C-alpha cells in the first residue's frame, strides 16, 4: 500500500482549497446567465441619473405647455355670499360668478416659448446622455466580470499544474535529484497562484455587487454570457478640422440649454421695452338683491340688476420698471454662463478624445505583445510535450537538446495559463478604452443597438 509522506498533506490540502475556491464560479456560470443587452437595459431603467433626467424632461414639457397655454382663456367659477351689509356694501355678494382671462398679445412671450422648446431639446439630450453613461458603466463592468471569470478558469488550471508540479518536486527531492529549494520554489509558485486567485475572486464579487446595484438584479443571479458580447470596433478618432461633427449627447444638451437661456434673456430684455402687453378678460356675476341694500342707492326707474357681465381687452405698456430691467440683466448673465459651459463641455470632450486616442495606440501595442507571448508560450509547451512523447536521445550527441521532464511540462503549462491571463487583461483594457472612445465620439448607441439579446 502506498502511504503518502505526511509532510505533503498541508501542501496538498492548501492546493485543494485553492481549487475548491476557484471551482465555485465554474458551476455558477452554467446557472441563470444574463445577457449584456439585458444588463444594459436594466441599468438604464434602474439608474438614478436617468430617472432624474426623465423628471427634468417632464418638467421641460410642462413648462412649454405652460408657456403656450397662456393664450388659452381660463375659466374660474366662484361665489361670495355673506350676511347683509350694514350701510353701503363694500362688495357685491354674488350667488355665482365666472371669470375668464387670457393673454392676447405679448412680444416677449414668443421668446419664452422658444426658450421652453429648446429646454425640451436640452432635457431630451440630457436623458440620452444619462442612458449612454449608464450603458457604458454596465457594459464595462459586465465585460470585466466576463474577463475575470475566464481568468479564474485559467487560474484553476494553473493551480492544478502547480499541485502536480509540487508532487513531482517532492518525489525528485526524495530521490535526491533536486534540492529542497526546488520544493520550496514549487510551494511558492502555488502560494502565489492562490493569492492571485483570491484577488480575482474578490474582484469578481465586487463587480457582481456593482452590477447588482446598477441593474437591481440579485447578486446570485448575475452570471455573464460571453456569446452576447460583440466585438468593440476599432474607431478612427482623428479629430477633423471642425469638431462639431463629434458632438456627444451631453455636448448637444449643453448647447441646447445655452440656446434656451439666450431666448429667455431676449424675452426678458424685450419686456423692458415699450412693447404693449394685451390681455383678454370677461366676467359674469349673478348677484343677490336680498343680501344687500344696493336698491337704496338706485332710483325707482333703475333697479339693481342681478345679472351682470363685462368683457374687454387690457392693454399695458411698460414705461419704467427697474425690477424688469434687473431681471433682464440676471438672465443675460445666466445665458452667458450657459454658453461658456457648452464651449467648455466641447473642449473637454475633444481633450478626452485626444487622450483616449493616444492610450489606444499604446493599448493596441500591449495587446499585440501579450498575444504574441501567449502564442510563443503555447508553441514552447507543444515542443516540451512532443519531447516527452518521442524523446530526443537525452544528450547522446554533443549539442543535443536534453530530454524534457514532467517538471518542464508543468512549468510550461503554468506559463501558458499565465500568458493567457495577461492577454485577457490586455484585451479588456483595450476594449474598455474603445468603449470610452465610442462614448466620446457619440457612437456608443450604434454599438448598443447591435447587442444580441441571447
matplotlib code that plots the C-alpha trace (Angstrom):
import matplotlib.pyplot as plt

x = [0.0, 1.3, 1.5, 1.9, 4.5, 2.7, 4.8, 2.9, -0.6, -0.7, 0.5, -1.9, -4.7, -3.7, -3.8, -7.1, -8.6, -7.5, -9.1, -12.3, -12.5, -11.9, -14.4, -17.2, -17.6, -17.4, -20.8, -22.4, -21.6, -24.0, -26.8, -29.0, -26.8, -27.9, -27.1, -25.2, -28.3, -30.4, -27.9, -27.7, -31.5, -31.9, -29.1, -30.8, -34.1, -32.7, -30.2, -30.9, -29.3, -31.7, -34.7, -33.6, -33.1, -36.6, -38.0, -36.3, -37.8, -41.3, -40.7, -39.5, -42.5, -44.9, -43.0, -43.5, -47.2, -47.5, -45.8, -48.3, -51.4, -51.3, -53.1, -56.0, -58.7, -59.1, -62.5, -62.9, -66.3, -66.9, -69.4, -69.2, -72.4, -72.4, -74.6, -76.5, -74.2, -74.6, -74.6, -73.1, -71.8, -68.1, -68.6, -71.2, -72.4, -72.8, -74.6, -72.3, -69.6, -67.5, -64.2, -62.3, -59.0, -56.0, -53.0, -53.9, -50.6, -47.1, -43.9, -41.6, -43.9, -42.7, -39.1, -40.3, -42.0, -38.8, -36.8, -39.1, -38.9, -35.1, -35.4, -37.2, -34.4, -31.8, -33.7, -34.1, -30.4, -29.5, -31.7, -30.0, -26.6, -27.6, -28.7, -25.4, -23.4, -25.4, -24.9, -21.1, -20.8, -22.9, -21.1, -17.6, -18.3, -20.1, -17.2, -14.7, -16.6, -16.6, -12.9, -12.3, -14.4, -12.3, -9.1, -10.5, -10.9, -7.3, -6.2, -8.0, -5.9, -2.8, -3.5, -3.8, -0.5, 1.1, -0.2, 1.2, 4.5, 4.8, 4.2, 6.9, 9.4, 8.8, 9.4, 12.6, 13.8, 13.2, 15.1, 18.0, 17.6, 16.6, 17.4, 14.9, 15.0, 13.2, 10.4, 10.1, 10.0, 7.1, 5.3, 6.0, 4.5, 1.4, 1.1, 1.4, -1.2, -3.5, -3.1, -3.8, -6.9, -8.1, -7.6, -9.6, -12.4, -12.5, -12.7, -15.5, -17.5, -17.1, -18.1, -21.2, -22.2, -21.7, -23.8, -26.5, -26.6, -26.8, -29.5, -31.4, -30.9, -30.0, -26.2, -26.7, -28.4, -25.7, -23.6, -22.1, -22.9, -19.8, -21.7, -23.7, -20.6, -20.0, -16.5, -15.9, -14.7, -11.5, -12.7, -10.8, -10.6, -8.7, -10.3, -11.5, -10.8, -14.2, -15.1, -18.8, -19.4, -18.2, -20.9, -22.0, -25.5, -24.0, -22.4, -25.6, -27.6, -25.3, -25.7, -29.4, -29.5, -27.4, -29.8, -32.8, -31.1, -30.5, -34.1, -35.1, -32.7, -34.0, -37.6, -36.7, -34.9, -37.9, -40.2, -38.2, -39.0, -42.2, -43.9, -47.6, -49.0, -52.6, -54.8, -58.4, -60.9, -64.6, -66.6, -70.2, -71.9, -75.2, -75.7, -78.1, -80.5, -81.9, -78.5, -77.5, -79.0, -77.9, -81.5, -81.3, -78.8, -80.7, -83.7, -87.0, -86.6, -83.1, -83.4, -80.3, -79.8, -78.9, -77.2, -74.0, -71.5, -68.5, -65.6, -62.7, -59.0, -56.5, -53.5, -50.4, -47.3, -44.2, -42.6, -40.3, -39.8, -36.5, -37.4, -37.8, -34.5, -32.7, -34.3, -33.1, -29.5, -29.8, -31.0, -28.4, -25.7, -27.2, -27.2, -23.5, -22.7, -24.6, -22.8, -19.4, -20.3, -21.3, -18.0, -16.2, -18.0, -17.0, -13.3, -13.3, -14.7, -12.1, -9.4, -10.8, -10.8, -7.2, -6.2, -8.1, -6.6, -3.0, -3.9, -5.4, -2.2, -0.3, -3.0, -3.1, 0.6, 0.4, -2.4, -0.4, 2.7, 0.6, -1.0, 2.4, 3.8, 0.8, 1.4, 5.1, 4.4, 1.9, 4.5, 7.0, 4.5, 4.0, 7.7, 8.0, 5.1, 6.5, 9.8, 8.2, 6.3, 9.0, 12.3, 15.4, 18.3, 18.8, 22.1, 23.8, 25.4, 27.3, 24.9, 21.8, 18.8, 18.4, 15.4, 12.5, 11.0, 7.4, 8.5, 9.3, 5.8, 4.0, 6.2, 5.3, 1.6, 1.7, 3.4, 0.9, -2.0, -0.2, 0.3, -3.3, -4.4, -2.1, -3.6, -7.1, -6.2, -4.7, -7.8, -10.1, -8.1, -8.2, -12.0, -12.6, -10.7, -12.6, -15.9, -14.9, -13.8, -17.1, -18.9, -16.7, -17.4, -21.1, -21.2, -21.9, -25.6, -24.6, -22.7, -25.5, -28.1, -26.0, -26.1, -27.6, -30.4, -29.3]
y = [0.0, 3.4, 5.7, 9.4, 11.4, 13.4, 16.5, 16.7, 16.8, 20.5, 21.5, 19.2, 20.4, 24.0, 23.4, 21.6, 24.6, 26.9, 24.6, 24.4, 28.2, 28.7, 26.0, 27.8, 30.1, 27.5, 25.7, 29.1, 30.2, 27.5, 28.9, 31.8, 33.6, 37.1, 38.7, 42.0, 43.6, 42.7, 44.2, 47.4, 47.7, 47.2, 49.6, 52.3, 51.6, 51.5, 54.4, 57.4, 59.7, 58.5, 58.9, 62.5, 63.3, 61.9, 64.1, 67.1, 66.2, 66.0, 69.4, 70.9, 69.5, 71.0, 74.4, 74.5, 73.7, 76.4, 79.0, 78.3, 77.9, 81.5, 82.2, 79.9, 81.6, 80.1, 79.8, 80.3, 79.8, 81.2, 82.6, 85.2, 85.0, 86.6, 88.3, 91.5, 94.5, 97.5, 100.8, 100.9, 97.5, 97.1, 94.2, 92.6, 89.4, 87.2, 83.9, 82.8, 84.4, 83.3, 84.9, 84.3, 85.7, 85.0, 86.7, 88.1, 89.6, 89.7, 90.1, 88.7, 85.6, 84.2, 84.2, 82.4, 79.7, 79.3, 79.0, 76.3, 74.4, 74.5, 73.4, 70.2, 69.6, 70.0, 67.7, 65.1, 65.1, 65.0, 61.9, 60.3, 61.2, 59.7, 56.5, 56.3, 56.8, 54.1, 51.8, 52.4, 51.6, 48.5, 47.3, 47.9, 46.1, 43.2, 42.7, 42.9, 40.3, 38.1, 38.6, 37.8, 34.7, 33.5, 34.3, 32.3, 29.3, 29.7, 30.1, 26.8, 25.0, 26.8, 25.6, 22.0, 22.3, 23.8, 21.0, 18.4, 20.3, 20.2, 16.4, 16.0, 18.1, 16.3, 13.0, 14.3, 15.7, 12.4, 10.6, 13.0, 14.6, 18.1, 20.0, 21.2, 24.7, 23.4, 22.0, 25.4, 27.1, 24.9, 25.8, 29.4, 29.2, 27.5, 30.2, 33.0, 31.4, 31.1, 34.8, 35.8, 33.6, 35.2, 38.6, 37.6, 36.2, 39.4, 41.4, 39.2, 39.6, 43.4, 43.5, 41.4, 43.7, 46.7, 45.2, 44.2, 47.8, 49.1, 46.7, 45.8, 42.1, 39.8, 39.2, 35.5, 35.7, 37.7, 35.4, 36.6, 35.1, 35.6, 35.0, 38.2, 40.4, 41.7, 42.9, 46.6, 48.1, 50.0, 53.6, 56.2, 59.0, 61.6, 65.0, 66.8, 70.5, 71.2, 69.0, 69.9, 66.5, 64.8, 66.2, 63.8, 64.0, 65.8, 68.5, 68.9, 69.2, 71.9, 73.8, 73.4, 74.7, 77.7, 78.5, 78.2, 80.7, 83.0, 83.1, 83.6, 86.5, 88.0, 87.8, 89.5, 92.2, 92.8, 93.1, 96.2, 97.9, 99.7, 96.7, 96.5, 93.5, 92.9, 90.6, 89.5, 89.2, 88.6, 88.3, 87.3, 87.8, 86.6, 88.9, 88.6, 91.5, 90.4, 90.3, 93.9, 97.4, 98.3, 99.2, 102.1, 103.8, 103.3, 105.3, 103.8, 103.7, 102.0, 99.0, 97.0, 94.1, 90.7, 89.6, 91.5, 90.8, 92.6, 91.8, 93.6, 94.0, 95.0, 96.9, 97.6, 99.4, 99.2, 102.7, 102.4, 99.2, 98.8, 95.2, 94.0, 95.7, 93.9, 90.6, 91.1, 91.5, 88.4, 86.2, 87.7, 86.6, 83.1, 83.0, 83.9, 81.3, 78.6, 79.5, 79.2, 75.9, 74.5, 75.6, 74.0, 70.7, 70.6, 71.3, 68.7, 66.1, 67.0, 66.6, 63.2, 62.0, 63.0, 61.3, 58.1, 58.1, 58.2, 55.5, 53.3, 53.2, 52.0, 49.5, 48.1, 47.5, 45.9, 43.6, 42.5, 41.9, 39.8, 37.8, 37.0, 36.0, 33.7, 32.1, 31.7, 30.1, 27.7, 26.7, 26.1, 23.9, 21.9, 21.4, 20.1, 17.7, 16.4, 15.8, 13.9, 11.8, 11.0, 11.6, 13.0, 10.9, 12.7, 14.3, 11.4, 13.5, 16.8, 19.8, 17.7, 19.1, 17.4, 15.1, 17.1, 16.1, 16.2, 19.1, 21.1, 20.3, 21.6, 24.7, 25.3, 24.7, 27.3, 29.7, 29.3, 29.9, 33.0, 34.4, 33.7, 35.7, 38.6, 38.5, 38.6, 41.6, 43.4, 42.7, 44.0, 47.2, 47.7, 47.0, 49.4, 52.2, 51.6, 51.8, 55.1, 56.4, 55.4, 57.3, 60.4, 60.2, 59.8, 56.4, 54.2, 53.9, 52.3, 49.6, 49.1, 48.6, 45.6, 43.8, 40.3, 39.6, 36.0]
z = [0.0, -1.0, 2.1, 1.4, 3.2, 6.0, 5.1, 1.8, 3.3, 4.3, 0.8, -0.9, 1.3, 0.5, -3.2, -2.9, -1.0, -3.8, -6.4, -4.5, -4.2, -7.9, -8.8, -7.1, -10.0, -12.8, -12.0, -11.3, -14.9, -16.0, -13.9, -14.6, -17.2, -18.1, -21.4, -21.9, -23.6, -20.5, -18.1, -20.2, -20.4, -16.6, -15.8, -17.9, -16.2, -12.7, -13.0, -10.7, -13.2, -15.9, -13.6, -12.7, -16.4, -17.2, -14.4, -16.0, -19.4, -17.8, -16.2, -19.5, -21.4, -18.8, -19.0, -22.8, -22.4, -19.7, -22.0, -24.8, -22.7, -21.5, -24.8, -23.9, -21.8, -18.3, -16.6, -12.8, -11.0, -7.6, -5.0, -2.3, -0.4, 3.0, 5.6, 4.7, 4.7, 7.1, 5.3, 1.8, 0.8, 0.0, -2.3, -4.4, -2.8, -5.8, -5.8, -8.6, -10.7, -13.6, -14.7, -17.9, -18.9, -21.2, -22.8, -26.2, -27.4, -26.0, -28.0, -25.3, -24.9, -28.2, -26.9, -23.8, -25.9, -27.9, -24.7, -23.4, -26.7, -26.5, -22.9, -24.1, -26.6, -23.8, -21.5, -24.2, -25.0, -21.3, -20.9, -23.8, -22.3, -18.9, -20.6, -22.5, -19.3, -17.5, -20.5, -20.6, -16.9, -17.1, -20.3, -18.9, -15.6, -17.4, -19.8, -16.9, -15.0, -18.0, -18.3, -14.6, -14.9, -17.8, -15.8, -12.9, -15.1, -16.3, -12.7, -11.9, -14.5, -13.2, -9.7, -11.0, -12.7, -9.6, -7.5, -9.9, -10.0, -6.2, -6.2, -8.9, -7.0, -3.8, -5.5, -7.1, -3.8, -2.1, -4.9, -4.4, -7.9, -6.9, -3.7, -1.1, -2.6, -5.7, -3.5, -1.7, -5.1, -6.2, -2.9, -3.5, -7.0, -5.6, -2.9, -5.5, -7.7, -4.7, -3.8, -7.4, -7.4, -4.2, -5.8, -8.8, -6.7, -4.7, -7.9, -9.3, -6.1, -6.3, -9.9, -9.2, -6.4, -8.6, -11.4, -8.8, -7.7, -11.3, -12.5, -9.4, -10.0, -7.1, -6.9, -7.1, -10.5, -12.2, -14.4, -17.7, -21.1, -23.3, -26.6, -26.0, -26.0, -29.5, -30.6, -30.0, -33.3, -33.6, -34.2, -36.1, -33.6, -35.6, -34.9, -38.1, -38.7, -37.1, -34.2, -34.5, -36.1, -32.9, -30.7, -27.9, -26.4, -23.4, -25.5, -27.6, -24.4, -23.1, -26.4, -26.4, -22.8, -23.8, -26.6, -24.2, -21.8, -24.7, -25.7, -22.1, -21.8, -25.0, -23.8, -20.5, -22.4, -24.7, -21.6, -20.6, -23.9, -24.9, -26.3, -25.3, -23.5, -24.3, -22.3, -22.7, -19.9, -19.3, -16.1, -15.2, -11.8, -10.6, -7.6, -4.7, -4.2, -0.9, 0.9, 0.3, 0.2, -3.4, -4.3, -1.7, -4.0, -7.3, -8.4, -8.9, -12.6, -12.4, -10.2, -9.3, -11.8, -10.5, -13.8, -14.7, -17.4, -18.9, -21.3, -22.9, -23.6, -21.0, -22.5, -20.6, -21.9, -19.7, -19.4, -16.4, -14.4, -12.6, -11.5, -15.0, -16.0, -13.2, -14.1, -17.7, -16.5, -14.4, -17.3, -19.6, -17.2, -17.0, -20.8, -20.9, -18.3, -20.2, -23.4, -21.8, -20.2, -23.6, -25.0, -22.1, -22.5, -26.1, -25.3, -22.5, -24.9, -27.5, -24.9, -23.8, -27.4, -27.9, -24.6, -25.5, -29.0, -27.5, -25.0, -27.6, -29.7, -26.6, -25.6, -29.1, -29.0, -25.5, -26.6, -29.6, -27.4, -24.9, -27.8, -29.2, -25.8, -25.4, -28.9, -28.2, -24.8, -26.4, -29.0, -26.3, -24.5, -27.7, -28.0, -24.4, -24.8, -28.1, -26.5, -23.7, -26.1, -28.6, -26.7, -28.3, -27.2, -23.9, -24.9, -26.5, -29.2, -28.5, -28.5, -28.4, -26.5, -23.1, -22.6, -21.2, -17.8, -16.5, -14.4, -17.5, -18.8, -15.7, -15.7, -19.4, -18.6, -15.8, -18.1, -20.9, -18.5, -17.1, -20.6, -21.4, -18.3, -19.3, -22.8, -21.3, -19.2, -22.2, -24.2, -21.6, -21.2, -24.9, -25.0, -22.1, -23.9, -27.2, -25.4, -23.8, -27.2, -28.7, -25.9, -26.5, -30.3, -29.8, -31.4, -28.3, -29.3, -32.6, -30.8, -28.2, -31.0, -32.2, -28.9, -29.2, -26.8, -26.2]

ax = plt.figure().add_subplot(projection="3d")
ax.plot(x, y, z, "-o")
ax.set_aspect("equal")
plt.show()
